[in-house]
């Protein structure tokens, strides 16, 4: 750091991302509470452990290779050309290459007095990875093997979301350049992708026992603890604030970046195009509200769906929330919720998909709708401040939605689940599902309680 | 051997990497990856064992209710 001003800027940015990481931790706390609230008593502890253990598993693999993938795959490879050095294969150098920033053996991946950003930026992305895995976790509760989920969590959290972020959520990503893809707060790169992945897994995993009657009619296995669900969702909302901030670069002089005369300091999104933290705060709250209002209406006041719809509203508007007017964000959030809700029940009835928490709807369908709407709403906006990028357009965004939900979401989820299922490693035995995953824990706890009580007589 | 033995010397020399055993990162990575893989193998085996044992009990869907503890 050369002087007090540059030191202040660097330390501010370092602290900014650190705060977002701490805030985003609340997303995971919320997911844990939410999943336990939705699961039945006899499965609480396993449900909790499943969502807890994805934290270390995704973290270490994000360190081993996930972060490296993000920086390495920006060109597809061979689908785009880097503006850094003209490379079109794996991006290993050029200033922001994988081996420069993300090699797990590199000195920059540790305590390094010459760098104050890599660790907190790595962590911010990591928290997105946890979220991606956690989205899948909720959908598959009460019947998936922990060891199978561990592999699936790593696949979505440290591989496939990392690839899609590299392609479409990077200033030099090929989808941004070639398709004009724009997804400022990750309608697609996290939510549609993880929702699609969850659907792929669910297709193979099958429904919980008793979810469907013999004639195929779905039964509601509703939340068992509405209070945990409520607090959980509120914590997810709270963490989502941190997520929005984490998606921004807090202060950047775009003047030299864009070849302007003089300096131009601004906050930017991940593509280094200008926005403001203040503006996205409008949009976050208005899309949340649009989602809640629509959810209440369409579900006829069902609390479970109303809370989830607040989330779905934000997710739908997220792709363009760096630029939308707040009223647009509100309406777009409401539209996404309506479509997601209807799609959830249609898919459930038609394909016998048991999505225990509505994750595919809230994240997957709402994310896809958000991408498509963004393509129309922001049609003609530049996708980047750099030269040679395609403008945002509906066709590019629809293709982007297919890539996010289908190619990098549903397809790998389905294939990996198929492989695990073929090995007999995907689903717990029927007898265990009937007894409950926590039966042995509960039996031991009861025995302890009885023994202690006997000694106290 | 400590990477930093004097902060004055380290900072004056412009050294920025201050964690111990610089240059052995590859070794730590191998150990960490081995631990990660072993974790998967061991936890999967343990889960199979636990599931098989529970499945053999043949418990019904409401039997867990008699095990709900008050504490």
Interface residues (C-beta under 8 A of the other chain):
Chain A: X41 X42 X60 X61 X64 X104 X105 X106 X107 X110 X111 X112 X113 X114 X115 X145 X146 X147 X150 X151 X425 X428 X429 X430 X431 X432 X434 X435 X436 X438 X439 X440 X442 X443 X445 X446 X448 X449
Chain B: X11 X15 X16 X17 X18 X19 X22 X25 X26 X29 X32 X33 X36 X40 X43 X44 X47 X50 X51 X52 X53 X54 X55 X56 X57 X58 X59 X60 X61 X63 X64 X66 X67 X68 X69 X70 X71
